[in-house]
């Protein structure tokens, strides 16, 4: 499980609200393995350098909406597109498994 004191990597804009995506890589505590970013994040070197290590409790203070997915195990990824209409049939989160990520060695 992801604990409040664990660290996650956040791209700029995640704490501002709106759509968020994430993926959990293998890691050792106190690193959770979670990397969270906005859809605008393109993974380029400059963008990668802008990722900030942040405690989970700081994330959840601003983004309690993502708490439900932080318990997913290594290899899982998610996409949340923000608030959806109450009558929408869309799921709150799109969640999938990335086998290549799950099988990476723990650094």
Biopython code that builds the backbone (N, CA, C, O; Angstrom):
import numpy as np
from Bio.PDB.StructureBuilder import StructureBuilder

atoms = [
    (1, "UNK", "N", (0.822, -1.212, 0.000)),
    (1, "UNK", "CA", (0.000, 0.000, 0.000)),
    (1, "UNK", "C", (0.852, 1.256, 0.000)),
    (1, "UNK", "O", (2.004, 1.234, 0.432)),
    (2, "UNK", "N", (0.298, 2.323, -0.473)),
    (2, "UNK", "CA", (0.961, 3.627, -0.421)),
    (2, "UNK", "C", (0.609, 4.256, 0.915)),
    (2, "UNK", "O", (-0.561, 4.306, 1.296)),
    (3, "UNK", "N", (1.629, 4.739, 1.631)),
    (3, "UNK", "CA", (1.418, 5.345, 2.948)),
    (3, "UNK", "C", (1.555, 6.859, 2.857)),
    (3, "UNK", "O", (2.207, 7.382, 1.954)),
    (4, "UNK", "N", (0.928, 7.559, 3.814)),
    (4, "UNK", "CA", (0.958, 9.026, 3.820)),
    (4, "UNK", "C", (2.371, 9.591, 3.781)),
    (4, "UNK", "O", (2.603, 10.612, 3.134)),
    (5, "UNK", "N", (3.311, 8.958, 4.452)),
    (5, "UNK", "CA", (4.677, 9.463, 4.508)),
    (5, "UNK", "C", (5.539, 9.076, 3.328)),
    (5, "UNK", "O", (6.678, 9.531, 3.224)),
    (6, "UNK", "N", (5.019, 8.240, 2.428)),
    (6, "UNK", "CA", (5.781, 7.845, 1.238)),
    (6, "UNK", "C", (5.949, 9.026, 0.287)),
    (6, "UNK", "O", (5.205, 10.005, 0.343)),
    (7, "UNK", "N", (6.933, 8.909, -0.572)),
    (7, "UNK", "CA", (7.205, 9.950, -1.568)),
    (7, "UNK", "C", (6.666, 9.525, -2.932)),
    (7, "UNK", "O", (6.686, 8.348, -3.293)),
    (8, "UNK", "N", (6.188, 10.516, -3.672)),
    (8, "UNK", "CA", (5.740, 10.324, -5.047)),
    (8, "UNK", "C", (6.411, 11.389, -5.904)),
    (8, "UNK", "O", (6.888, 12.395, -5.379)),
    (9, "UNK", "N", (6.453, 11.185, -7.186)),
    (9, "UNK", "CA", (6.983, 12.181, -8.122)),
    (9, "UNK", "C", (5.803, 12.875, -8.781)),
    (9, "UNK", "O", (4.924, 12.227, -9.350)),
    (10, "UNK", "N", (5.793, 14.208, -8.698)),
    (10, "UNK", "CA", (4.684, 14.991, -9.254)),
    (10, "UNK", "C", (5.178, 15.936, -10.332)),
    (10, "UNK", "O", (6.191, 16.615, -10.162)),
    (11, "UNK", "N", (4.464, 15.975, -11.431)),
    (11, "UNK", "CA", (4.728, 16.963, -12.479)),
    (11, "UNK", "C", (4.026, 18.264, -12.100)),
    (11, "UNK", "O", (3.038, 18.247, -11.367)),
    (12, "UNK", "N", (4.533, 19.386, -12.595)),
    (12, "UNK", "CA", (3.844, 20.654, -12.341)),
    (12, "UNK", "C", (2.398, 20.581, -12.817)),
    (12, "UNK", "O", (2.104, 19.996, -13.860)),
    (13, "UNK", "N", (1.519, 21.171, -12.054)),
    (13, "UNK", "CA", (0.121, 21.227, -12.430)),
    (13, "UNK", "C", (-0.761, 20.174, -11.790)),
    (13, "UNK", "O", (-1.982, 20.331, -11.770)),
    (14, "UNK", "N", (-0.177, 19.099, -11.265)),
    (14, "UNK", "CA", (-0.992, 18.039, -10.675)),
    (14, "UNK", "C", (-1.775, 18.565, -9.474)),
    (14, "UNK", "O", (-2.949, 18.234, -9.308)),
    (15, "UNK", "N", (-1.142, 19.371, -8.647)),
    (15, "UNK", "CA", (-1.808, 19.873, -7.440)),
    (15, "UNK", "C", (-2.849, 20.942, -7.749)),
    (15, "UNK", "O", (-3.638, 21.313, -6.881)),
    (16, "UNK", "N", (-2.852, 21.436, -8.983)),
    (16, "UNK", "CA", (-3.794, 22.491, -9.363)),
    (16, "UNK", "C", (-5.185, 21.971, -9.674)),
    (16, "UNK", "O", (-6.105, 22.766, -9.868)),
    (17, "UNK", "N", (-5.363, 20.668, -9.724)),
    (17, "UNK", "CA", (-6.659, 20.080, -10.066)),
    (17, "UNK", "C", (-6.710, 19.729, -11.534)),
    (17, "UNK", "O", (-5.738, 19.932, -12.262)),
    (18, "UNK", "N", (-7.831, 19.206, -11.970)),
    (18, "UNK", "CA", (-7.983, 18.821, -13.365)),
    (18, "UNK", "C", (-7.511, 17.409, -13.610)),
    (18, "UNK", "O", (-7.230, 16.666, -12.669)),
    (19, "UNK", "N", (-7.424, 17.037, -14.876)),
    (19, "UNK", "CA", (-7.035, 15.676, -15.241)),
    (19, "UNK", "C", (-5.656, 15.305, -14.704)),
    (19, "UNK", "O", (-4.756, 16.142, -14.631)),
    (20, "UNK", "N", (-5.510, 14.062, -14.339)),
    (20, "UNK", "CA", (-4.226, 13.560, -13.831)),
    (20, "UNK", "C", (-4.055, 12.122, -14.303)),
    (20, "UNK", "O", (-5.019, 11.366, -14.429)),
    (21, "UNK", "N", (-2.808, 11.770, -14.557)),
    (21, "UNK", "CA", (-2.443, 10.411, -14.952)),
    (21, "UNK", "C", (-1.335, 9.950, -14.032)),
    (21, "UNK", "O", (-0.591, 10.765, -13.487)),
    (22, "UNK", "N", (-1.223, 8.648, -13.857)),
    (22, "UNK", "CA", (-0.162, 8.138, -12.998)),
    (22, "UNK", "C", (0.204, 6.718, -13.349)),
    (22, "UNK", "O", (-0.568, 5.991, -13.974)),
    (23, "UNK", "N", (1.409, 6.333, -12.930)),
    (23, "UNK", "CA", (1.892, 4.969, -13.121)),
    (23, "UNK", "C", (2.787, 4.631, -11.940)),
    (23, "UNK", "O", (3.526, 5.483, -11.448)),
    (24, "UNK", "N", (2.718, 3.379, -11.484)),
    (24, "UNK", "CA", (3.495, 2.960, -10.317)),
    (24, "UNK", "C", (4.614, 2.014, -10.732)),
    (24, "UNK", "O", (4.374, 0.910, -11.222)),
    (25, "UNK", "N", (5.847, 2.477, -10.522)),
    (25, "UNK", "CA", (7.046, 1.703, -10.821)),
    (25, "UNK", "C", (7.505, 0.948, -9.576)),
    (25, "UNK", "O", (7.144, 1.323, -8.461)),
    (26, "UNK", "N", (8.290, -0.102, -9.750)),
    (26, "UNK", "CA", (8.867, -0.785, -8.589)),
    (26, "UNK", "C", (9.743, 0.192, -7.797)),
    (26, "UNK", "O", (10.484, 0.980, -8.386)),
    (27, "UNK", "N", (9.659, 0.141, -6.478)),
    (27, "UNK", "CA", (10.433, 1.043, -5.626)),
    (27, "UNK", "C", (10.534, 0.466, -4.221)),
    (27, "UNK", "O", (9.796, -0.446, -3.847)),
    (28, "UNK", "N", (11.464, 1.020, -3.455)),
    (28, "UNK", "CA", (11.625, 0.665, -2.044)),
    (28, "UNK", "C", (11.139, 1.828, -1.192)),
    (28, "UNK", "O", (11.323, 2.992, -1.548)),
    (29, "UNK", "N", (10.517, 1.501, -0.062)),
    (29, "UNK", "CA", (10.065, 2.536, 0.874)),
    (29, "UNK", "C", (11.276, 3.376, 1.296)),
    (29, "UNK", "O", (12.362, 2.826, 1.480)),
    (30, "UNK", "N", (11.117, 4.662, 1.449)),
    (30, "UNK", "CA", (9.879, 5.422, 1.497)),
    (30, "UNK", "C", (9.411, 5.940, 0.134)),
    (30, "UNK", "O", (8.528, 6.796, 0.072)),
    (31, "UNK", "N", (9.979, 5.442, -0.937)),
    (31, "UNK", "CA", (9.522, 5.829, -2.279)),
    (31, "UNK", "C", (8.355, 4.902, -2.640)),
    (31, "UNK", "O", (8.472, 3.680, -2.548)),
    (32, "UNK", "N", (7.237, 5.493, -3.050)),
    (32, "UNK", "CA", (6.054, 4.687, -3.364)),
    (32, "UNK", "C", (6.119, 4.080, -4.760)),
    (32, "UNK", "O", (5.476, 3.066, -5.032)),
    (33, "UNK", "N", (6.887, 4.693, -5.635)),
    (33, "UNK", "CA", (6.937, 4.255, -7.030)),
    (33, "UNK", "C", (5.967, 5.010, -7.927)),
    (33, "UNK", "O", (6.025, 4.877, -9.149)),
    (34, "UNK", "N", (5.077, 5.802, -7.336)),
    (34, "UNK", "CA", (4.093, 6.557, -8.127)),
    (34, "UNK", "C", (4.715, 7.771, -8.792)),
    (34, "UNK", "O", (5.468, 8.526, -8.177)),
    (35, "UNK", "N", (4.382, 7.940, -10.062)),
    (35, "UNK", "CA", (4.705, 9.129, -10.846)),
    (35, "UNK", "C", (3.372, 9.668, -11.341)),
    (35, "UNK", "O", (2.639, 8.966, -12.038)),
    (36, "UNK", "N", (3.053, 10.904, -10.986)),
    (36, "UNK", "CA", (1.791, 11.520, -11.390)),
    (36, "UNK", "C", (2.069, 12.737, -12.247)),
    (36, "UNK", "O", (2.986, 13.511, -11.972)),
    (37, "UNK", "N", (1.271, 12.896, -13.282)),
    (37, "UNK", "CA", (1.496, 13.991, -14.223)),
    (37, "UNK", "C", (0.180, 14.410, -14.851)),
    (37, "UNK", "O", (-0.825, 13.707, -14.743)),
    (38, "UNK", "N", (0.195, 15.546, -15.498)),
    (38, "UNK", "CA", (-0.982, 16.029, -16.217)),
    (38, "UNK", "C", (-0.909, 15.515, -17.656)),
    (38, "UNK", "O", (0.161, 15.092, -18.094)),
    (39, "UNK", "N", (-2.007, 15.539, -18.397)),
    (39, "UNK", "CA", (-1.978, 15.061, -19.782)),
    (39, "UNK", "C", (-1.002, 15.838, -20.664)),
    (39, "UNK", "O", (-0.569, 15.331, -21.699)),
    (40, "UNK", "N", (-0.654, 17.051, -20.271)),
    (40, "UNK", "CA", (0.282, 17.863, -21.063)),
    (40, "UNK", "C", (1.717, 17.375, -20.939)),
    (40, "UNK", "O", (2.559, 17.733, -21.763)),
    (41, "UNK", "N", (2.012, 16.574, -19.935)),
    (41, "UNK", "CA", (3.372, 16.073, -19.713)),
    (41, "UNK", "C", (3.775, 15.186, -20.880)),
    (41, "UNK", "O", (3.066, 14.239, -21.221)),
    (42, "UNK", "N", (4.921, 15.494, -21.494)),
    (42, "UNK", "CA", (5.329, 14.722, -22.675)),
    (42, "UNK", "C", (6.546, 13.830, -22.436)),
    (42, "UNK", "O", (6.980, 13.126, -23.348)),
    (43, "UNK", "N", (7.103, 13.849, -21.224)),
    (43, "UNK", "CA", (8.210, 12.970, -20.904)),
    (43, "UNK", "C", (9.554, 13.421, -21.428)),
    (43, "UNK", "O", (10.543, 12.709, -21.255)),
    (44, "UNK", "N", (9.627, 14.573, -22.061)),
    (44, "UNK", "CA", (10.906, 15.092, -22.548)),
    (44, "UNK", "C", (11.829, 15.387, -21.361)),
    (44, "UNK", "O", (11.366, 15.530, -20.229)),
    (45, "UNK", "N", (13.128, 15.475, -21.626)),
    (45, "UNK", "CA", (14.116, 15.676, -20.563)),
    (45, "UNK", "C", (13.801, 16.902, -19.713)),
    (45, "UNK", "O", (13.895, 16.839, -18.487)),
    (46, "UNK", "N", (13.429, 18.013, -20.341)),
    (46, "UNK", "CA", (13.111, 19.218, -19.572)),
    (46, "UNK", "C", (11.891, 18.989, -18.690)),
    (46, "UNK", "O", (11.844, 19.445, -17.548)),
    (47, "UNK", "N", (10.920, 18.290, -19.222)),
    (47, "UNK", "CA", (9.717, 17.983, -18.453)),
    (47, "UNK", "C", (10.055, 17.029, -17.304)),
    (47, "UNK", "O", (9.567, 17.205, -16.188)),
    (48, "UNK", "N", (10.883, 16.026, -17.574)),
    (48, "UNK", "CA", (11.270, 15.054, -16.548)),
    (48, "UNK", "C", (11.975, 15.764, -15.392)),
    (48, "UNK", "O", (11.746, 15.427, -14.231)),
    (49, "UNK", "N", (12.818, 16.729, -15.695)),
    (49, "UNK", "CA", (13.539, 17.470, -14.658)),
    (49, "UNK", "C", (12.600, 18.282, -13.783)),
    (49, "UNK", "O", (12.960, 18.650, -12.665)),
    (50, "UNK", "N", (11.406, 18.565, -14.276)),
    (50, "UNK", "CA", (10.467, 19.370, -13.500)),
    (50, "UNK", "C", (9.670, 18.535, -12.496)),
    (50, "UNK", "O", (8.940, 19.095, -11.678)),
    (51, "UNK", "N", (9.795, 17.208, -12.543)),
    (51, "UNK", "CA", (9.102, 16.353, -11.576)),
    (51, "UNK", "C", (9.665, 16.616, -10.183)),
    (51, "UNK", "O", (10.880, 16.705, -10.006)),
    (52, "UNK", "N", (8.776, 16.742, -9.189)),
    (52, "UNK", "CA", (9.181, 17.054, -7.824)),
    (52, "UNK", "C", (8.814, 15.913, -6.882)),
    (52, "UNK", "O", (7.690, 15.412, -6.917)),
    (53, "UNK", "N", (9.768, 15.499, -6.032)),
    (53, "UNK", "CA", (9.406, 14.511, -5.009)),
    (53, "UNK", "C", (8.508, 15.183, -3.972)),
    (53, "UNK", "O", (8.804, 16.279, -3.496)),
    (54, "UNK", "N", (7.415, 14.518, -3.631)),
    (54, "UNK", "CA", (6.413, 15.082, -2.732)),
    (54, "UNK", "C", (5.865, 13.976, -1.849)),
    (54, "UNK", "O", (5.689, 12.846, -2.305)),
    (55, "UNK", "N", (5.594, 14.293, -0.583)),
    (55, "UNK", "CA", (4.956, 13.317, 0.300)),
    (55, "UNK", "C", (3.500, 13.101, -0.130)),
    (55, "UNK", "O", (2.827, 14.025, -0.587)),
    (56, "UNK", "N", (3.045, 11.888, 0.025)),
    (56, "UNK", "CA", (1.672, 11.545, -0.331)),
    (56, "UNK", "C", (0.679, 12.443, 0.403)),
    (56, "UNK", "O", (-0.334, 12.838, -0.174)),
    (57, "UNK", "N", (0.954, 12.771, 1.668)),
    (57, "UNK", "CA", (-0.018, 13.582, 2.403)),
    (57, "UNK", "C", (-0.169, 14.972, 1.811)),
    (57, "UNK", "O", (-1.244, 15.561, 1.922)),
    (58, "UNK", "N", (0.874, 15.523, 1.182)),
    (58, "UNK", "CA", (0.745, 16.817, 0.510)),
    (58, "UNK", "C", (-0.139, 16.689, -0.732)),
    (58, "UNK", "O", (-0.959, 17.563, -1.016)),
    (59, "UNK", "N", (0.039, 15.600, -1.460)),
    (59, "UNK", "CA", (-0.822, 15.351, -2.623)),
    (59, "UNK", "C", (-2.284, 15.240, -2.198)),
    (59, "UNK", "O", (-3.153, 15.882, -2.787)),
    (60, "UNK", "N", (-2.556, 14.430, -1.177)),
    (60, "UNK", "CA", (-3.939, 14.165, -0.786)),
    (60, "UNK", "C", (-4.615, 15.385, -0.172)),
    (60, "UNK", "O", (-5.841, 15.497, -0.203)),
    (61, "UNK", "N", (-3.833, 16.291, 0.381)),
    (61, "UNK", "CA", (-4.427, 17.524, 0.898)),
    (61, "UNK", "C", (-5.029, 18.339, -0.245)),
    (61, "UNK", "O", (-6.086, 18.949, -0.087)),
    (62, "UNK", "N", (-4.358, 18.349, -1.387)),
    (62, "UNK", "CA", (-4.845, 19.095, -2.559)),
    (62, "UNK", "C", (-5.686, 18.250, -3.501)),
    (62, "UNK", "O", (-6.570, 18.774, -4.179)),
    (63, "UNK", "N", (-5.423, 16.947, -3.552)),
    (63, "UNK", "CA", (-6.073, 16.069, -4.520)),
    (63, "UNK", "C", (-6.639, 14.809, -3.860)),
    (63, "UNK", "O", (-6.197, 13.706, -4.185)),
    (64, "UNK", "N", (-7.608, 14.940, -2.938)),
    (64, "UNK", "CA", (-8.175, 13.738, -2.316)),
    (64, "UNK", "C", (-8.855, 12.824, -3.331)),
    (64, "UNK", "O", (-9.097, 11.651, -3.045)),
    (65, "UNK", "N", (-9.164, 13.350, -4.508)),
    (65, "UNK", "CA", (-9.822, 12.576, -5.557)),
    (65, "UNK", "C", (-8.974, 11.431, -6.087)),
    (65, "UNK", "O", (-9.522, 10.499, -6.676)),
    (66, "UNK", "N", (-7.667, 11.465, -5.903)),
    (66, "UNK", "CA", (-6.820, 10.382, -6.419)),
    (66, "UNK", "C", (-6.497, 9.331, -5.367)),
    (66, "UNK", "O", (-5.799, 8.362, -5.667)),
    (67, "UNK", "N", (-6.983, 9.496, -4.154)),
    (67, "UNK", "CA", (-6.680, 8.556, -3.073)),
    (67, "UNK", "C", (-7.062, 7.126, -3.432)),
    (67, "UNK", "O", (-6.351, 6.188, -3.072)),
    (68, "UNK", "N", (-8.157, 6.951, -4.124)),
    (68, "UNK", "CA", (-8.662, 5.611, -4.438)),
    (68, "UNK", "C", (-7.691, 4.778, -5.266)),
    (68, "UNK", "O", (-7.683, 3.553, -5.142)),
    (69, "UNK", "N", (-6.883, 5.400, -6.097)),
    (69, "UNK", "CA", (-5.992, 4.628, -6.972)),
    (69, "UNK", "C", (-4.600, 4.423, -6.387)),
    (69, "UNK", "O", (-3.840, 3.601, -6.899)),
    (70, "UNK", "N", (-4.249, 5.141, -5.339)),
    (70, "UNK", "CA", (-2.892, 5.033, -4.800)),
    (70, "UNK", "C", (-2.617, 3.695, -4.133)),
    (70, "UNK", "O", (-1.465, 3.396, -3.822)),
    (71, "UNK", "N", (-3.630, 2.892, -3.907)),
    (71, "UNK", "CA", (-3.436, 1.562, -3.352)),
    (71, "UNK", "C", (-3.150, 0.497, -4.402)),
    (71, "UNK", "O", (-2.889, -0.658, -4.067)),
    (72, "UNK", "N", (-3.198, 0.885, -5.666)),
    (72, "UNK", "CA", (-2.915, -0.086, -6.731)),
    (72, "UNK", "C", (-1.467, -0.550, -6.649)),
    (72, "UNK", "O", (-0.588, 0.239, -6.302)),
    (73, "UNK", "N", (-1.206, -1.812, -6.960)),
    (73, "UNK", "CA", (0.156, -2.329, -6.905)),
    (73, "UNK", "C", (1.025, -1.859, -8.071)),
    (73, "UNK", "O", (0.557, -1.232, -9.021)),
    (74, "UNK", "N", (2.292, -2.188, -7.954)),
    (74, "UNK", "CA", (3.277, -1.888, -8.984)),
    (74, "UNK", "C", (2.806, -2.383, -10.343)),
    (74, "UNK", "O", (2.259, -3.479, -10.470)),
    (75, "UNK", "N", (3.031, -1.547, -11.362)),
    (75, "UNK", "CA", (2.667, -1.906, -12.726)),
    (75, "UNK", "C", (1.346, -1.330, -13.181)),
    (75, "UNK", "O", (1.038, -1.346, -14.373)),
    (76, "UNK", "N", (0.566, -0.824, -12.253)),
    (76, "UNK", "CA", (-0.720, -0.249, -12.636)),
    (76, "UNK", "C", (-0.576, 1.214, -13.006)),
    (76, "UNK", "O", (0.276, 1.932, -12.483)),
    (77, "UNK", "N", (-1.426, 1.632, -13.914)),
    (77, "UNK", "CA", (-1.486, 3.027, -14.357)),
    (77, "UNK", "C", (-2.944, 3.456, -14.332)),
    (77, "UNK", "O", (-3.850, 2.622, -14.340)),
    (78, "UNK", "N", (-3.159, 4.766, -14.302)),
    (78, "UNK", "CA", (-4.522, 5.272, -14.313)),
    (78, "UNK", "C", (-4.592, 6.607, -15.039)),
    (78, "UNK", "O", (-3.588, 7.294, -15.226)),
    (79, "UNK", "N", (-5.791, 6.943, -15.433)),
    (79, "UNK", "CA", (-6.097, 8.255, -16.017)),
    (79, "UNK", "C", (-7.413, 8.702, -15.409)),
    (79, "UNK", "O", (-8.385, 7.947, -15.397)),
    (80, "UNK", "N", (-7.448, 9.931, -14.902)),
    (80, "UNK", "CA", (-8.674, 10.518, -14.364)),
    (80, "UNK", "C", (-8.879, 11.833, -15.074)),
    (80, "UNK", "O", (-8.008, 12.702, -15.046)),
    (81, "UNK", "N", (-10.017, 11.984, -15.708)),
    (81, "UNK", "CA", (-10.264, 13.165, -16.536)),
    (81, "UNK", "C", (-10.995, 14.279, -15.819)),
    (81, "UNK", "O", (-11.496, 15.196, -16.471)),
    (82, "UNK", "N", (-11.072, 14.232, -14.517)),
    (82, "UNK", "CA", (-11.727, 15.292, -13.764)),
    (82, "UNK", "C", (-13.175, 14.957, -13.500)),
    (82, "UNK", "O", (-13.630, 13.840, -13.747)),
    (83, "UNK", "N", (-13.881, 15.928, -13.000)),
    (83, "UNK", "CA", (-15.288, 15.721, -12.670)),
    (83, "UNK", "C", (-16.059, 15.288, -13.905)),
    (83, "UNK", "O", (-15.806, 15.758, -15.014)),
    (84, "UNK", "N", (-16.989, 14.395, -13.693)),
    (84, "UNK", "CA", (-17.831, 13.908, -14.776)),
    (84, "UNK", "C", (-19.279, 14.128, -14.379)),
    (84, "UNK", "O", (-19.589, 14.137, -13.188)),
    (85, "UNK", "N", (-20.166, 14.304, -15.331)),
    (85, "UNK", "CA", (-21.581, 14.491, -14.996)),
    (85, "UNK", "C", (-22.124, 13.298, -14.215)),
    (85, "UNK", "O", (-21.729, 12.158, -14.461)),
    (86, "UNK", "N", (-23.016, 13.559, -13.290)),
    (86, "UNK", "CA", (-23.600, 12.502, -12.458)),
    (86, "UNK", "C", (-24.256, 11.428, -13.305)),
    (86, "UNK", "O", (-24.214, 10.251, -12.946)),
    (87, "UNK", "N", (-24.862, 11.807, -14.422)),
    (87, "UNK", "CA", (-25.559, 10.822, -15.254)),
    (87, "UNK", "C", (-24.634, 10.137, -16.264)),
    (87, "UNK", "O", (-25.104, 9.390, -17.121)),
    (88, "UNK", "N", (-23.343, 10.380, -16.172)),
    (88, "UNK", "CA", (-22.395, 9.788, -17.109)),
    (88, "UNK", "C", (-22.202, 8.302, -16.820)),
    (88, "UNK", "O", (-22.208, 7.883, -15.663)),
    (89, "UNK", "N", (-22.034, 7.517, -17.866)),
    (89, "UNK", "CA", (-21.722, 6.101, -17.716)),
    (89, "UNK", "C", (-20.213, 5.848, -17.717)),
    (89, "UNK", "O", (-19.772, 4.701, -17.635)),
    (90, "UNK", "N", (-19.432, 6.911, -17.810)),
    (90, "UNK", "CA", (-17.986, 6.762, -17.820)),
    (90, "UNK", "C", (-17.473, 6.409, -16.433)),
    (90, "UNK", "O", (-18.005, 6.903, -15.438)),
    (91, "UNK", "N", (-16.455, 5.568, -16.347)),
    (91, "UNK", "CA", (-15.888, 5.265, -15.033)),
    (91, "UNK", "C", (-15.151, 6.489, -14.486)),
    (91, "UNK", "O", (-14.702, 7.348, -15.245)),
    (92, "UNK", "N", (-15.034, 6.554, -13.165)),
    (92, "UNK", "CA", (-14.311, 7.655, -12.543)),
    (92, "UNK", "C", (-12.841, 7.632, -12.973)),
    (92, "UNK", "O", (-12.229, 8.682, -13.170)),
    (93, "UNK", "N", (-12.283, 6.435, -13.115)),
    (93, "UNK", "CA", (-10.890, 6.272, -13.505)),
    (93, "UNK", "C", (-10.796, 5.226, -14.602)),
    (93, "UNK", "O", (-11.554, 4.256, -14.608)),
    (94, "UNK", "N", (-9.867, 5.422, -15.529)),
    (94, "UNK", "CA", (-9.446, 4.355, -16.427)),
    (94, "UNK", "C", (-8.213, 3.763, -15.760)),
    (94, "UNK", "O", (-7.281, 4.496, -15.430)),
    (95, "UNK", "N", (-8.193, 2.459, -15.559)),
    (95, "UNK", "CA", (-7.081, 1.786, -14.890)),
    (95, "UNK", "C", (-6.645, 0.611, -15.745)),
    (95, "UNK", "O", (-7.478, -0.118, -16.281)),
    (96, "UNK", "N", (-5.331, 0.429, -15.872)),
    (96, "UNK", "CA", (-4.810, -0.697, -16.642)),
    (96, "UNK", "C", (-3.474, -1.124, -16.057)),
    (96, "UNK", "O", (-2.880, -0.426, -15.236)),
    (97, "UNK", "N", (-3.020, -2.288, -16.502)),
    (97, "UNK", "CA", (-1.777, -2.884, -16.021)),
    (97, "UNK", "C", (-0.724, -2.821, -17.113)),
    (97, "UNK", "O", (-1.003, -3.135, -18.271)),
    (98, "UNK", "N", (0.484, -2.418, -16.749)),
    (98, "UNK", "CA", (1.626, -2.343, -17.667)),
    (98, "UNK", "C", (2.643, -3.407, -17.252)),
    (98, "UNK", "O", (3.436, -3.182, -16.337)),
    (99, "UNK", "N", (2.625, -4.554, -17.912)),
    (99, "UNK", "CA", (3.499, -5.662, -17.566)),
    (99, "UNK", "C", (4.983, -5.279, -17.617)),
    (99, "UNK", "O", (5.757, -5.696, -16.755)),
    (100, "UNK", "N", (5.380, -4.500, -18.605)),
    (100, "UNK", "CA", (6.786, -4.101, -18.747)),
    (100, "UNK", "C", (7.237, -3.262, -17.550)),
    (100, "UNK", "O", (8.384, -3.370, -17.115)),
    (101, "UNK", "N", (6.360, -2.446, -17.027)),
    (101, "UNK", "CA", (6.697, -1.622, -15.851)),
    (101, "UNK", "C", (6.780, -2.504, -14.617)),
    (101, "UNK", "O", (7.722, -2.380, -13.834)),
    (102, "UNK", "N", (5.829, -3.376, -14.434)),
    (102, "UNK", "CA", (5.790, -4.230, -13.249)),
    (102, "UNK", "C", (7.022, -5.127, -13.138)),
    (102, "UNK", "O", (7.449, -5.457, -12.031)),
    (103, "UNK", "N", (7.589, -5.519, -14.262)),
    (103, "UNK", "CA", (8.713, -6.442, -14.245)),
    (103, "UNK", "C", (10.081, -5.777, -14.253)),
    (103, "UNK", "O", (11.095, -6.461, -14.397)),
    (104, "UNK", "N", (10.131, -4.471, -14.102)),
    (104, "UNK", "CA", (11.412, -3.787, -13.993)),
    (104, "UNK", "C", (12.041, -4.097, -12.645)),
    (104, "UNK", "O", (11.325, -4.288, -11.662)),
    (105, "UNK", "N", (13.353, -4.150, -12.579)),
    (105, "UNK", "CA", (13.994, -4.403, -11.277)),
    (105, "UNK", "C", (13.813, -3.188, -10.357)),
    (105, "UNK", "O", (13.722, -2.051, -10.819)),
    (106, "UNK", "N", (13.764, -3.454, -9.056)),
    (106, "UNK", "CA", (13.689, -2.375, -8.082)),
    (106, "UNK", "C", (15.044, -1.688, -8.032)),
    (106, "UNK", "O", (16.068, -2.349, -7.854)),
    (107, "UNK", "N", (15.062, -0.359, -8.189)),
    (107, "UNK", "CA", (16.355, 0.343, -8.194)),
    (107, "UNK", "C", (17.048, 0.290, -6.842)),
    (107, "UNK", "O", (18.141, 0.833, -6.687)),
]
sb = StructureBuilder()
sb.init_structure("model")
sb.init_model(0)
sb.init_chain("A")
sb.init_seg("    ")
for serial, (resi, resn, name, xyz) in enumerate(atoms, 1):
    if name == "N":
        sb.init_residue(resn, " ", resi, " ")
    sb.init_atom(name, np.array(xyz, "f"), 0.0, 1.0, " ", f" {name:<3s}", serial, name[0])
structure = sb.get_structure()
